[in-house]
């Protein structure tokens, strides 16, 4: 399976449905919803292998998706057979009875997920440990770095040698201070505080809420101290993520490190800094981490659950399909075997030929997770907004920060105990 030209997959879906109607042959059909168009590749591949099947794939913009899905699942009116959930909101849905339990017969997903990375498995399960969603995407992270900057300030662009110099925060901030001073303030090692937050989030040992009470993990408290160090050493360029200034820094080479998930390569660097091919590398930092991800669930009251499961199983566990996805799209998957099968043949010109599947395969085994709650996504948003404000000097102390944080959480979730 290689990249196709000509008809888009959505057009192909329409064409196949029309053809089946005109020929008088009725095809099996399922409805699939997603907030991302990535599933078009899987839709096309699944229908090629199952010519008696049609998939009505519906892309719903992200700002509308959660509300529309919640309404459809609650009422059952035009509810999709299969639907995507982003990692940040999956806990809001995963315990709801509208999601089919997939652990045991006839699905037996508990056995199938053993071939996925441990951190992926943890995210696929509900609060009782039952599999309710299935991932196809591996979102392991790494330190994307500008090779020209590490060559200048570290004396090397080799991934292993760069990794060896950024294994703890003290060394990182010493480097940040030196880079700022030697560049006359033109270069920084990080774009903003979230470069620290991405790593610290992976070190959390408890979720934000335990037995209906707000809990602040030590890693979150430590983050404020680390941001203090970053500010004192001028390590932060103070560029808000997902803004023009942030993406321009990648193109211009003013920031050394971007700790980001696997999808950052294709969805950000390639699209926002296309002229920098060959100038990047991947290194490991103080801790393995992950970020984001897409998971698929099945509507428990659907009429086509057998076919819905076949699509989910294909998307999440079919090694041949996932190997093709990895090669065709240079797409890092959630499946150990698929990633290992193709690792030797995948290197990126954008990363100056670095074999990044080998890199992510090693990092994936070290990513730690903590099972989140339905509250965590919104609380993390509150924390992130306040941390951005903190990094810009809008709080006079840590105590003031935490008082404001607790106040905002209590306002948003009055049902929680906040001490």
C-alpha positions as CSV (number, residue, x, y, z in Angstrom):
1,X,0.0,0.0,0.0
2,X,1.5,3.3,-1.1
3,X,0.2,6.9,-1.3
4,X,-2.5,7.3,-3.8
5,X,-3.2,10.1,-6.3
6,X,-6.5,11.0,-7.9
7,X,-9.7,10.6,-5.9
8,X,-9.5,11.6,-2.3
9,X,-10.7,9.0,0.2
10,X,-13.8,10.9,1.0
11,X,-14.7,11.1,-2.7
12,X,-13.9,7.4,-3.0
13,X,-16.3,6.7,-0.1
14,X,-19.1,8.6,-1.9
15,X,-18.3,6.9,-5.2
16,X,-18.4,3.4,-3.7
17,X,-21.7,4.1,-2.0
18,X,-23.2,5.4,-5.2
19,X,-21.9,2.4,-7.2
20,X,-23.4,0.0,-4.7
21,X,-26.8,1.7,-5.0
22,X,-26.8,1.8,-8.8
23,X,-25.8,-1.9,-9.1
24,X,-28.5,-2.9,-6.7
25,X,-26.1,-4.5,-4.3
26,X,-26.6,-3.3,-0.8
27,X,-23.3,-2.9,1.2
28,X,-22.8,-3.1,4.9
29,X,-22.2,0.4,6.2
30,X,-21.0,2.0,9.4
31,X,-20.7,5.7,10.4
32,X,-17.3,6.9,11.8
33,X,-16.8,10.3,13.4
34,X,-13.5,12.1,14.0
35,X,-12.2,15.5,14.9
36,X,-9.2,14.8,12.6
37,X,-9.0,13.8,8.9
38,X,-6.3,11.2,9.6
39,X,-8.8,8.3,9.6
40,X,-9.3,8.7,5.9
41,X,-6.2,6.6,5.3
42,X,-7.6,3.8,7.4
43,X,-11.1,4.1,5.9
44,X,-9.7,3.7,2.3
45,X,-7.5,0.8,3.3
46,X,-10.3,-1.0,5.2
47,X,-12.7,-0.7,2.3
48,X,-10.0,-2.0,-0.1
49,X,-9.8,-5.2,2.0
50,X,-13.5,-5.4,2.5
51,X,-15.2,-4.4,-0.8
52,X,-18.6,-5.3,0.6
53,X,-18.4,-2.5,3.2
54,X,-19.0,1.2,3.0
55,X,-17.8,3.7,5.6
56,X,-19.5,7.0,6.0
57,X,-16.6,9.0,7.5
58,X,-17.6,12.3,8.9
59,X,-15.1,14.9,10.0
60,X,-16.4,17.3,12.6
61,X,-14.2,20.4,13.4
62,X,-12.6,20.2,16.8
63,X,-14.4,23.1,18.4
64,X,-17.8,21.4,17.7
65,X,-16.8,17.8,18.1
66,X,-17.1,17.2,21.8
67,X,-20.5,18.9,22.2
68,X,-21.9,17.1,19.1
69,X,-20.6,13.7,20.2
70,X,-21.9,14.1,23.7
71,X,-25.4,14.9,22.5
72,X,-25.4,12.0,20.0
73,X,-24.3,9.5,22.6
74,X,-26.7,10.7,25.2
75,X,-29.8,10.7,22.9
76,X,-28.9,8.0,20.5
77,X,-30.0,10.3,17.6
78,X,-27.8,9.7,14.6
79,X,-25.0,8.4,16.9
80,X,-22.0,7.2,15.1
81,X,-21.0,3.5,15.2
82,X,-17.4,4.4,15.8
83,X,-16.0,7.7,17.1
84,X,-12.6,9.2,17.9
85,X,-11.6,10.7,21.2
86,X,-8.6,13.0,21.8
87,X,-6.4,12.1,24.7
88,X,-7.3,15.3,26.6
89,X,-11.0,14.5,26.6
90,X,-11.0,10.7,26.6
91,X,-11.5,10.5,30.4
92,X,-14.6,12.5,30.1
93,X,-16.3,9.8,28.1
94,X,-14.5,6.5,28.9
95,X,-16.7,5.5,31.9
96,X,-20.0,6.3,30.2
97,X,-22.2,3.4,29.3
98,X,-22.5,4.5,25.7
99,X,-19.0,3.2,25.2
100,X,-18.9,-0.5,24.6
101,X,-16.7,-2.6,26.8
102,X,-14.2,-4.3,24.6
103,X,-12.1,-6.3,27.1
104,X,-13.7,-9.8,26.7
105,X,-15.7,-11.8,24.2
106,X,-16.6,-11.3,21.4
107,X,-13.9,-8.6,21.1
108,X,-11.1,-9.8,23.4
109,X,-9.3,-6.5,23.2
110,X,-7.5,-7.1,26.5
111,X,-5.4,-9.8,24.8
112,X,-4.8,-7.6,21.7
113,X,-3.5,-4.5,23.6
114,X,-0.6,-6.5,25.0
115,X,1.2,-5.7,21.7
116,X,0.9,-2.0,22.4
117,X,3.1,0.1,24.6
118,X,2.2,0.1,28.3
119,X,1.4,3.8,28.5
120,X,-1.1,3.4,25.6
121,X,-2.8,0.5,27.3
122,X,-3.3,2.5,30.5
123,X,-5.0,5.2,28.5
124,X,-7.4,2.8,26.7
125,X,-8.9,1.5,29.9
126,X,-11.8,2.9,32.0
127,X,-11.7,3.4,35.8
128,X,-12.4,-0.3,36.4
129,X,-9.6,-1.4,34.1
130,X,-11.9,-2.4,31.2
131,X,-10.8,-1.6,27.6
132,X,-13.2,0.9,26.1
133,X,-11.1,2.6,23.5
134,X,-8.3,1.6,21.1
135,X,-5.4,3.7,19.9
136,X,-3.5,3.5,16.6
137,X,-1.1,6.3,17.3
138,X,2.1,6.3,19.3
139,X,2.6,9.8,20.9
140,X,6.0,9.2,22.5
141,X,8.0,12.4,22.8
142,X,11.6,13.6,22.4
143,X,13.7,16.7,22.3
144,X,13.6,17.9,18.7
145,X,16.7,20.1,18.3
146,X,18.3,22.3,15.8
147,X,21.6,20.6,14.7
148,X,23.3,23.9,13.8
149,X,22.7,25.2,17.3
150,X,23.9,22.1,19.2
151,X,26.9,22.1,17.0
152,X,27.6,25.7,17.9
153,X,27.0,25.4,21.6
154,X,27.6,21.7,22.5
155,X,30.2,20.9,19.9
156,X,28.1,18.1,18.4
157,X,25.0,17.3,16.4
158,X,25.1,13.6,17.2
159,X,21.8,12.5,18.9
160,X,23.5,10.3,21.5
161,X,26.0,13.0,22.4
162,X,23.4,15.7,22.6
163,X,21.2,13.4,24.8
164,X,24.1,12.8,27.2
165,X,24.3,16.6,27.9
166,X,20.6,17.1,28.7
167,X,19.8,14.3,31.2
168,X,19.0,16.6,34.2
169,X,17.5,20.1,34.7
170,X,20.6,21.6,36.2
171,X,22.7,20.8,33.2
172,X,19.9,22.0,30.9
173,X,19.6,25.4,32.6
174,X,23.4,25.8,32.7
175,X,23.3,25.3,29.0
176,X,20.4,27.8,28.7
177,X,22.4,30.5,30.5
178,X,25.4,29.9,28.3
179,X,23.5,29.9,25.1
180,X,21.8,33.2,25.9
181,X,25.0,34.9,27.0
182,X,27.1,33.7,24.1
183,X,24.4,34.6,21.5
184,X,23.9,38.1,22.9
185,X,20.3,37.1,23.7
186,X,19.5,36.0,20.2
187,X,19.1,32.3,21.1
188,X,17.3,30.4,23.8
189,X,17.1,26.7,24.6
190,X,13.3,26.6,25.0
191,X,10.4,28.4,23.5
192,X,8.3,28.7,26.7
193,X,7.5,27.1,30.1
194,X,5.5,24.2,28.5
195,X,8.8,22.6,27.4
196,X,9.4,22.0,31.0
197,X,5.8,21.1,31.7
198,X,5.7,18.4,29.1
199,X,8.5,16.5,30.9
200,X,7.1,17.1,34.4
201,X,3.7,15.9,33.4
202,X,5.1,12.5,32.7
203,X,6.6,12.4,36.2
204,X,3.2,12.7,38.0
205,X,2.4,9.8,40.2
206,X,-1.3,10.7,41.0
207,X,-4.1,12.3,39.0
208,X,-5.5,15.7,39.8
209,X,-8.4,14.2,41.6
210,X,-8.4,11.2,44.1
211,X,-11.7,10.2,45.8
212,X,-13.3,13.5,44.7
213,X,-10.6,15.6,46.3
214,X,-8.1,17.8,44.5
215,X,-4.5,16.5,44.8
216,X,-1.4,18.4,43.7
217,X,1.3,16.0,42.7
218,X,4.9,16.9,43.7
219,X,5.9,17.1,40.0
220,X,3.5,20.0,39.6
221,X,5.0,21.8,42.6
222,X,8.5,21.2,41.3
223,X,7.5,22.7,37.9
224,X,7.3,26.2,39.5
225,X,10.8,25.9,40.9
226,X,12.1,24.7,37.5
227,X,10.3,27.6,35.7
228,X,12.0,30.0,38.2
229,X,15.4,28.5,37.2
230,X,14.5,28.8,33.5
231,X,13.6,32.5,34.0
232,X,16.7,33.2,36.0
233,X,19.0,31.7,33.3
234,X,17.1,33.3,30.4
235,X,16.3,29.8,29.1
236,X,12.9,30.8,27.8
237,X,12.2,32.7,24.6
238,X,8.7,33.5,25.9
239,X,6.9,32.5,22.7
240,X,3.4,31.2,23.1
241,X,2.9,27.7,21.6
242,X,0.9,27.6,18.3
243,X,1.5,31.3,17.5
244,X,3.2,32.7,14.5
245,X,6.2,33.7,16.7
246,X,6.6,30.1,17.9
247,X,6.6,28.6,14.4
248,X,8.8,31.4,13.0
249,X,11.4,30.4,15.7
250,X,11.6,26.9,14.1
251,X,12.3,28.4,10.7
252,X,14.8,31.0,11.9
253,X,16.6,28.7,14.3
254,X,16.4,30.9,17.4
255,X,15.3,28.1,19.8
256,X,17.4,25.0,20.3
257,X,15.0,22.4,21.8
258,X,11.3,21.6,21.3
259,X,10.3,18.7,23.6
260,X,7.3,17.4,21.6
261,X,5.5,14.2,20.7
262,X,6.2,12.0,17.6
263,X,3.5,13.8,15.6
264,X,5.3,17.1,15.9
265,X,7.7,16.1,13.0
266,X,5.0,15.7,10.3
267,X,2.3,18.0,11.6
268,X,4.4,21.0,12.7
269,X,8.0,21.0,11.6
270,X,7.3,19.8,8.0
271,X,4.3,22.2,7.6
272,X,5.5,25.2,9.5
273,X,9.3,25.1,8.8
274,X,9.5,23.4,5.4
275,X,12.9,25.0,4.5
276,X,14.7,23.5,7.5
277,X,14.9,19.9,6.3
278,X,18.1,18.3,7.5
279,X,18.6,20.8,10.3
280,X,16.9,18.7,13.0
281,X,17.6,15.8,15.3
282,X,16.0,13.9,18.1
283,X,17.4,13.5,21.6
284,X,16.2,12.2,24.9
285,X,15.9,14.5,28.0
286,X,15.4,14.1,31.7
287,X,12.5,11.7,31.4
288,X,10.5,9.9,28.7
289,X,7.1,11.4,28.0
290,X,4.2,11.4,25.6
291,X,1.7,14.0,24.4
292,X,-1.8,13.9,22.9
293,X,-3.2,10.9,20.9
294,X,-6.4,9.7,19.3
295,X,-8.5,6.8,20.6
296,X,-11.5,5.0,19.0
297,X,-14.5,3.8,20.8
298,X,-17.7,2.0,19.8
299,X,-21.3,3.1,20.5
300,X,-22.8,0.4,22.8
301,X,-26.3,0.7,21.4
302,X,-25.3,0.6,17.7
303,X,-26.8,-1.7,15.2
304,X,-23.6,-2.6,13.5
305,X,-21.3,-3.5,16.3
306,X,-19.7,-6.5,14.6
307,X,-18.6,-4.4,11.7
308,X,-17.7,-1.4,13.9
309,X,-15.3,-3.7,15.9
310,X,-13.8,-5.0,12.7
311,X,-12.8,-1.5,11.7
312,X,-11.5,-0.6,15.2
313,X,-9.5,-3.9,15.3
314,X,-8.1,-3.2,11.8
315,X,-7.1,0.4,12.7
316,X,-5.5,-0.5,16.1
317,X,-4.1,-4.0,15.7
318,X,-3.7,-5.1,12.1
319,X,0.1,-5.3,11.8
320,X,0.2,-5.2,8.0
321,X,-2.0,-2.1,7.9
322,X,-0.1,-0.3,10.6
323,X,3.3,-1.2,9.0
324,X,2.0,0.3,5.8
325,X,0.7,3.4,7.6
326,X,4.1,3.8,9.2
327,X,6.0,3.6,5.9
328,X,3.6,5.5,3.7
329,X,2.9,8.3,6.1
330,X,6.1,8.1,8.2
331,X,3.6,7.7,11.0
332,X,4.6,6.3,14.4
333,X,2.0,3.8,15.7
334,X,0.9,2.5,19.0
335,X,1.9,-1.1,18.1
336,X,5.2,-2.5,19.1
337,X,5.4,-5.2,16.4
338,X,4.4,-2.9,13.5
339,X,7.0,-0.3,14.6
340,X,9.7,-2.9,15.1
341,X,9.0,-4.4,11.7
342,X,9.6,-1.2,9.8
343,X,12.1,0.6,12.0
344,X,15.1,-0.3,9.9
345,X,13.6,1.1,6.7
346,X,12.4,4.4,8.1
347,X,14.7,7.4,8.4
348,X,13.8,11.1,7.9
349,X,15.6,13.5,5.6
350,X,14.1,16.2,7.8
351,X,16.1,14.7,10.7
352,X,19.2,14.5,8.6
353,X,18.7,10.8,8.1
354,X,18.2,9.9,11.7
355,X,16.3,6.6,12.2
356,X,13.6,8.0,14.5
357,X,11.5,4.9,14.8
358,X,14.4,3.2,16.7
359,X,14.6,6.3,18.9
360,X,10.8,6.3,19.7
361,X,10.8,2.5,20.1
362,X,13.3,2.8,22.9
363,X,11.7,5.9,24.5
364,X,8.2,4.3,24.4
365,X,9.2,1.5,26.8
366,X,10.1,4.1,29.4
367,X,7.0,6.4,29.3
368,X,5.2,6.3,32.6
369,X,1.5,7.1,33.0
370,X,-1.0,7.7,35.7
371,X,-4.7,6.9,35.1
372,X,-6.4,10.2,34.8
373,X,-10.0,11.1,35.9
374,X,-12.8,12.9,34.1
375,X,-11.7,16.1,35.9
376,X,-8.1,16.0,34.8
377,X,-8.4,17.6,31.3
378,X,-10.1,20.8,32.5
379,X,-7.9,21.0,35.6
380,X,-4.8,20.7,33.4
381,X,-6.1,23.5,31.3
382,X,-6.6,25.7,34.4
383,X,-3.1,24.8,35.5
384,X,-1.6,25.5,32.1
385,X,-3.2,28.9,31.8
386,X,-2.0,30.0,35.2
387,X,1.5,28.6,34.6
388,X,1.7,30.7,31.5
389,X,0.8,33.7,33.5
390,X,3.3,32.7,36.3
391,X,6.1,32.4,33.7
392,X,5.4,36.0,32.7
393,X,5.8,37.3,36.3
394,X,2.1,37.8,37.1
395,X,2.3,36.1,40.5
396,X,4.5,37.3,43.4
397,X,5.0,33.9,45.0
398,X,4.3,30.1,44.8
399,X,1.7,30.5,47.5
400,X,-0.2,33.1,45.6
401,X,-0.2,30.8,42.5
402,X,-1.5,27.8,44.4
403,X,-4.2,29.8,46.1
404,X,-5.4,31.1,42.8
405,X,-5.3,27.7,41.2
406,X,-7.3,26.1,44.0
407,X,-9.9,28.9,43.8
408,X,-10.3,28.5,40.1
409,X,-10.7,24.7,40.4
410,X,-13.3,25.1,43.1
411,X,-15.3,27.5,40.9
412,X,-15.1,25.2,37.9
413,X,-15.8,22.0,40.0
414,X,-17.8,23.0,43.1
415,X,-18.5,19.3,43.7
416,X,-14.8,18.6,44.5
417,X,-13.1,18.9,47.9
418,X,-10.4,21.5,47.6
419,X,-8.1,22.1,50.6
